[in-house]
Structures are given as structure tokens and as C-alpha cells.
Amino acid sequence: MAHVANWKKDEVNNLKELIDGHSVVGMANLADIPAPQLQKMRRTLKEDATVKMSRKTLMSLALSESQKSNIDALGEHMEGQPALIFTNMNPFKLFKILEASKTPAPAKAGSIAPADIVVPKGDTAFKPGPILGELQKVGIPAKIDKGKIVITKDKVVVAEGEVVSREIAGILTRLDIHPMEVGIDLVAAYEDQTVYTSDLLTIDESKTISDIQTAFSQALNLSVNASIYNKVAMPYIIQNAASKSMNLALNAEILTSKTTDLLLSKAYLQMLALASEIASKNEEALDDELLDKLKSRPQAVEVKSEEKEEDEDEEEDEEEKEEDAAAGLGALFG
């Protein structure tokens, strides 16, 4: 049986402790990251995460011996110069922090373009000379204008996914174009028995928040209309029930502490309307007190233009109510 060095055993045990002691374990790729920048990133993450580089075989062994279910699947995502990241923040937040920490870097020969590399049109800092021929040689449209070399139109020199040639890399560096990004690539992350790959961790925050708000609104509407009781819908269900019960009590003329005043007001107005109808035919049928009440009642003035203005005011009021309702809904969802 081959002898296993003690340092390897210690390394595996250390990795296992870190794996089992954190809720989230990430698999990162540290390839092509300059040492100073890597140290800076480690300092940035120091409070929230630990980055640990080791041999692939030792990391795979630690993952397979961990107590966490299915975490050995994380070992399938080793790329470039792999490293493990240990943290208790959720994978999406970790991915966002790592992406935000990346910085522009010059392209090197053999690099893979992360996106279309474009040389924009405009003036350059170069005076007429051999550089003009070098630009034209790699397909960049350039000419001399007013004593300077000018690029006449935007030019895609390397398409996304293609390899950057030595000539293009040199030209881009001289033009001070840094199309690459240097930083820790989070290839995958493990949490609660699930491995999330980088494509799943890349989300549009604004769209996601909007989708959640829409789903919440629709779910709340369904809960209220279907009378599904939960702590969010209950206040609206109670308000709806109270409104319907009040409407029923008023229409059925059921006397309660809340409807009595309204029903008395309604009866009083009906009495005045009936008295007015009687008075139009025979005023002597009414007593003086009732006649005085009829005479003191405000008279409606029928003016078409004013009615139109009132209608417009009512429409504006309705619009304001709708806007207030929308604003209230927006406040509900933040």
C-alpha cells in the first residue's frame, strides 16, 4: 500500500472542515489572475468568504468525503486553475460580488474573446507612420487626417468566442483597448444539495424583481377573490367582506350602529323628495315646518357648461383615485 504524505491528509481534513462548516461552497477558476490582484480580491472577500487553492485530487477527495449530500458533484466543474470558495452568503450574492470585482485587462495572444472586440471609430494618438499599415493589415479602416491617424468606422476585430491573434493583441494594447476581464470566475456553487452553474447564477436583477412583484400581485389578487386565507390577504378579505356587508345592510335597511345614521339620512331625503312632489301639486297639503325645509333646501341649477365641467372634474377625480391606487400598490411592493 502506497504511503500517503501527512501533509496531504492534513490538507484533505482541513478542506473537509471548511466544506462542512459553510452553507455554500463555490468552485472557482483562478487562471490568468495576476498575484497582486488575487491578493486584493482575497482581502476584499476576507470578511465574507475564504478562497482556498489546492491540488485537484485533494479537493476531489475532500468533496467526496464530505458529510454534505451531493456535494461531490461540484468536483465535476473544475476548470483552469481551480479553487474552492467557502462562505455563508447565498450563491447569487457571491457571484455578483465576484463579477463586480473584475477589472479590465489587455488581450493576450491565444485569449478567447468574452464578447465581440470592437475598435471604435475616431482619432488615435498616433502620428502618420508604420502603425497605419499595421492597422490596415488587420482589417481596421484607418487614414491620415489633419496630421493624425483616424479610424474611419467601428470595426469588430475579434468575434465573441474566437481566439485573439498575436497581431490583434498587439494592436489592441497600443490602442489602449482592454477587452478582457481579470477576476475570479465562479464556475459553480453548492447550496442545500443543489449545484448552481454560472449560467444559472447570472440573473437580471431588475427583471427578476419585477417578475416577483407581478407574481405577488397576481397571487394576492387570487387569494382575495377566492377568499384564500393567509396573513397578507386577510386584511383585504376583511375589508371586502365589511364593504359587502355594509352594502347589504343598507339595501336591506337593516339597522345597526353603522347603518342607522345612513338609513335615517336616506329616509329624510326620500321624505323631502315626496314632500316636494306633493307641494308641486298642492302646497296646502304640507304644514309650515315642512314647507320651510323644502324652501331652505339647495336648488339644483341646470347649466350645461357647468355640468360638463363637473363631469370633467369627476373624471379627473376618478383618474386621481386610480393613480393613488396604483401608487399604493407600488408602495406595497417597494
C-alpha positions in Angstrom: 0.0 0.0 0.0 1.4 3.4 -1.1 2.4 5.7 1.7 0.3 8.9 1.8 2.1 12.0 3.0 0.9 13.5 6.2 0.5 17.0 4.7 -1.9 15.6 2.1 -4.0 14.0 4.9 -4.0 17.3 6.8 -4.9 19.2 3.6 -7.9 17.0 2.9 -9.1 17.2 6.6 -8.7 21.0 6.5 -10.8 21.2 3.3 -13.4 18.8 4.7 -13.8 21.1 7.8 -14.2 24.1 5.6 -16.7 22.4 3.4 -18.8 21.1 6.3 -18.5 24.4 8.2 -20.1 26.6 5.5 -23.5 26.6 3.9 -22.2 27.5 0.4 -19.1 26.1 -1.4 -18.1 27.5 -4.7 -15.8 26.1 -7.4 -13.8 28.9 -9.0 -11.3 29.3 -11.8 -8.2 31.5 -10.9 -6.4 31.1 -14.2 -4.6 34.1 -15.6 -5.1 36.3 -12.5 -2.0 38.2 -11.5 -0.9 37.6 -8.0 -1.3 41.2 -6.7 -4.9 41.2 -8.0 -5.7 37.8 -6.5 -4.4 39.0 -3.1 -6.5 42.1 -3.3 -9.6 40.0 -4.1 -8.8 37.8 -1.1 -8.7 40.8 1.2 -12.0 42.1 -0.2 -13.6 38.7 0.5 -11.9 38.2 3.8 -14.9 39.1 6.0 -17.4 37.0 4.0 -15.6 34.2 2.2 -12.4 32.1 2.2 -10.6 31.2 -1.1 -8.6 28.0 -0.9 -6.3 26.6 -3.7 -5.1 23.0 -3.6 -4.4 20.1 -5.8 -7.3 18.8 -7.9 -7.1 15.3 -6.4 -7.1 16.6 -2.9 -10.1 18.8 -3.5 -12.0 16.0 -5.2 -11.2 13.7 -2.2 -12.4 16.2 0.3 -15.6 16.8 -1.6 -16.3 13.0 -1.9 -15.6 12.5 1.9 -17.7 15.5 3.0 -20.9 14.9 5.0 -22.9 17.1 2.6 -25.2 15.3 0.3 -24.4 15.6 -3.5 -21.5 18.0 -2.9 -19.1 15.7 -4.8 -20.9 16.8 -8.0 -19.2 20.1 -7.5 -15.9 18.4 -8.4 -17.2 18.0 -12.0 -16.8 21.7 -12.6 -13.1 22.1 -12.1 -11.7 24.4 -14.8 -8.3 26.0 -15.5 -6.7 26.7 -12.1 -9.5 25.5 -9.7 -10.0 26.8 -6.2 -12.7 26.3 -3.6 -14.6 29.3 -2.0 -16.2 28.8 1.4 -19.0 31.2 2.5 -22.3 31.6 4.2 -23.7 34.1 1.8 -26.1 32.9 -0.9 -24.6 31.8 -4.3 -26.2 34.6 -6.2 -24.7 37.3 -3.9 -21.3 35.6 -4.1 -21.5 35.5 -7.9 -22.5 39.2 -8.0 -19.6 40.3 -5.7 -17.0 38.3 -7.8 -18.3 39.7 -11.1 -18.2 43.3 -9.7 -14.6 42.8 -8.6 -13.4 42.0 -12.1 -11.2 44.6 -13.8 -10.4 45.3 -17.5 -7.2 43.8 -18.8 -5.3 43.8 -22.1 -5.8 40.9 -24.5 -3.1 38.3 -24.9 -2.3 36.1 -27.8 -4.4 33.0 -27.5 -7.1 34.6 -25.3 -10.7 33.8 -26.0 -12.8 36.9 -26.7 -15.6 37.1 -24.0 -17.6 39.3 -26.3 -17.2 41.0 -29.7 -14.0 43.1 -29.5 -14.6 46.4 -31.3 -12.2 49.1 -32.3 -14.3 52.3 -32.3 -14.0 54.9 -34.9 -12.4 58.2 -34.1 -9.0 59.9 -33.6 -6.0 58.0 -32.3 -2.9 59.3 -30.6 -0.7 58.1 -33.5 1.0 60.4 -36.0 1.4 59.2 -39.6 3.8 56.2 -39.7 4.1 52.4 -39.9 1.2 52.0 -37.5 -1.2 53.0 -40.3 -0.2 49.9 -42.3 -0.4 47.7 -39.3 -3.9 48.8 -38.6 -5.0 48.3 -42.2 -3.2 44.9 -42.3 -5.5 43.5 -39.6 -8.6 45.0 -41.3 -9.1 48.2 -39.3 -10.1 51.0 -41.6 -7.8 53.9 -40.9 -6.5 57.0 -42.7 -4.4 60.1 -42.1 -6.5 63.3 -41.2 -5.1 66.6 -40.0 -1.8 65.1 -39.0 -3.2 62.1 -37.1 -4.3 58.6 -37.8 -8.0 58.3 -37.7 -10.1 55.1 -37.6 -13.0 55.8 -40.0 -15.6 53.4 -38.7 -16.2 50.8 -35.9 -14.6 47.5 -36.6 -15.2 44.1 -34.9 -11.6 42.7 -34.9 -12.4 39.5 -32.9 -15.9 38.0 -32.6 -17.1 36.5 -29.4 -15.6 33.1 -28.7 -12.8 33.5 -31.2 -9.1 33.4 -30.4 -7.2 36.7 -30.2 -4.1 36.6 -32.6 -0.7 38.0 -31.6 -1.1 40.8 -34.2 -4.6 41.8 -32.9 -3.4 41.6 -29.3 -0.5 44.0 -30.1 -2.7 46.5 -31.9 -5.3 46.5 -29.1 -2.7 47.1 -26.5 -1.2 50.0 -28.5 -4.7 51.5 -28.9 -5.2 51.2 -25.1 -8.2 48.9 -25.6 -8.5 46.4 -22.7 -11.3 43.9 -23.8 -10.6 41.2 -21.3 -11.7 40.9 -17.7 -9.5 39.6 -14.9 -11.1 38.2 -11.8 -12.3 35.1 -10.0 -14.6 33.1 -12.2 -17.3 31.3 -10.2 -17.9 28.2 -12.3 -20.4 26.6 -10.0 -21.7 26.8 -6.4 -23.2 24.3 -4.0 -26.1 25.0 -1.5 -28.7 22.7 0.1 -27.8 19.7 -2.1 -28.0 21.7 -5.3 -25.2 22.7 -7.6 -25.8 26.0 -9.4 -23.7 26.6 -12.6 -22.6 30.1 -13.6 -25.3 30.4 -16.2 -28.0 29.9 -13.5 -26.3 32.4 -11.2 -26.3 35.1 -13.9 -29.7 36.9 -13.4 -31.2 40.2 -14.5 -32.0 41.7 -11.0 -34.4 44.3 -12.3 -36.4 41.8 -14.3 -36.4 39.2 -11.5 -37.7 41.8 -9.0 -40.3 42.9 -11.5 -41.4 39.3 -12.1 -41.6 38.6 -8.3 -43.7 41.8 -7.8 -46.0 40.7 -10.6 -46.4 37.2 -9.3 -47.0 38.6 -5.8 -49.7 40.9 -7.1 -51.4 38.2 -9.1 -51.2 35.8 -6.1 -52.7 38.4 -3.8 -55.5 39.1 -6.2 -56.3 35.4 -6.5 -56.2 35.0 -2.7 -58.5 37.9 -2.1 -61.1 37.0 -4.8 -61.0 33.3 -3.9 -61.1 34.0 -0.1 -57.9 32.1 0.5 -56.9 33.0 4.0 -53.3 34.0 4.7 -51.6 36.8 6.6 -51.2 39.0 3.5 -54.6 38.6 2.0 -56.6 38.6 5.3 -56.8 42.5 5.7 -58.1 42.8 2.1 -60.6 39.9 2.5 -61.9 41.5 5.7 -62.2 44.9 4.1 -64.0 43.4 1.1 -66.4 41.5 3.5 -67.0 44.6 5.5 -67.8 46.6 2.4 -70.2 43.9 1.1 -72.0 43.5 4.5 -72.4 47.3 4.8 -73.9 47.4 1.3 -76.2 44.5 2.1 -77.3 46.1 5.4 -78.1 49.5 3.7 -80.0 47.9 0.8 -82.0 45.6 3.1 -82.5 48.5 5.6 -81.0 46.5 8.5 -80.5 48.9 11.5 -77.0 48.6 13.1 -74.7 51.1 14.8 -73.0 51.8 11.5 -76.1 51.9 9.2 -78.7 53.8 11.4 -77.4 57.3 10.6 -77.1 56.5 6.9 -80.5 55.0 6.7 -82.0 57.9 8.6 -80.3 60.3 6.1 -81.7 58.3 3.2 -85.2 58.3 4.7 -85.0 62.0 5.3 -84.0 62.7 1.7 -86.8 60.4 0.5 -89.3 62.3 2.7 -88.2 65.6 1.2 -88.5 64.3 -2.3 -92.0 63.0 -1.6 -92.9 66.3 0.1 -91.6 68.2 -2.9 -93.7 66.1 -5.3 -96.8 66.8 -3.1 -96.1 70.5 -2.9 -95.8 70.8 -6.7 -99.5 69.7 -6.8 -100.9 71.2 -3.5 -98.8 73.2 -1.1 -101.6 73.4 1.4 -101.3 69.7 2.0 -98.0 70.3 3.8 -97.5 72.1 7.2 -95.4 75.3 7.5 -92.4 73.5 9.0 -92.1 71.1 6.1 -92.6 73.9 3.6 -89.8 75.8 5.2 -87.5 72.8 5.0 -88.3 72.5 1.3 -87.7 76.2 0.6 -84.3 76.1 2.5 -83.2 73.1 0.5 -80.4 74.0 -2.1 -81.8 74.1 -5.6 -80.0 72.3 -8.5 -79.0 74.7 -11.3 -79.0 73.1 -14.7 -76.3 74.7 -16.7 -74.8 72.5 -19.4 -71.4 74.1 -19.4 -71.2 73.6 -15.6 -72.4 70.1 -15.9 -69.7 69.4 -18.4 -67.1 70.9 -16.1 -68.4 68.8 -13.2 -68.2 65.7 -15.4 -64.7 66.6 -16.2 -63.9 67.1 -12.5 -65.4 63.8 -11.7 -63.3 62.1 -14.4 -60.2 63.8 -13.0 -61.2 62.6 -9.5 -61.6 59.1 -10.8 -58.2 59.3 -12.5 -56.6 60.6 -9.3 -58.1 57.7 -7.4 -56.7 55.2 -9.9 -53.3 56.9 -9.7 -53.5 56.8 -5.9 -54.4 53.1 -6.0 -51.5 52.4 -8.4 -49.2 54.3 -6.1 -50.4 52.4 -3.1 -49.8 49.1 -4.9 -46.3 50.3 -5.9 -45.6 51.2 -2.2 -46.8 47.7 -1.2 -44.2 46.0 -3.4 -41.4 48.5 -2.7 
